[in-house]
Amino acid sequence: MKICQVERPLVATNRIPGLEHKHLQVVRDGSATAVAVDAVGCIPGDWVICVGSSAAREAAGSKEYPSDLTIVGIIDRWPPTEES
């Protein structure tokens, strides 16, 4: 799992079968940008938990699903604040 920030939705009107009903988000993990399947309904600016590999496919709905990164949770408070 890794923590990423959602930058914006990704609109792709021409998709392969099975991918047409999934929401996609552009996420940033430090300096790297990636596209993730949104399984939780996040919005730009949200800090999220992402999973990869076979966990990403299962979280997207099927082991056969063509995803290598899926958003599985929205973090309530991030980055952590320093305690006084």
Buried (B, 14 or more C-beta within 10 A) or exposed (E): EBBBBBBEEEEEEEEEEEBEEBBBBBBEBEEEEBBBBBBBEBEEEBBBBBBBEEBBBBBBBEEEBBBBBBBBBBBEEEEEEEEE
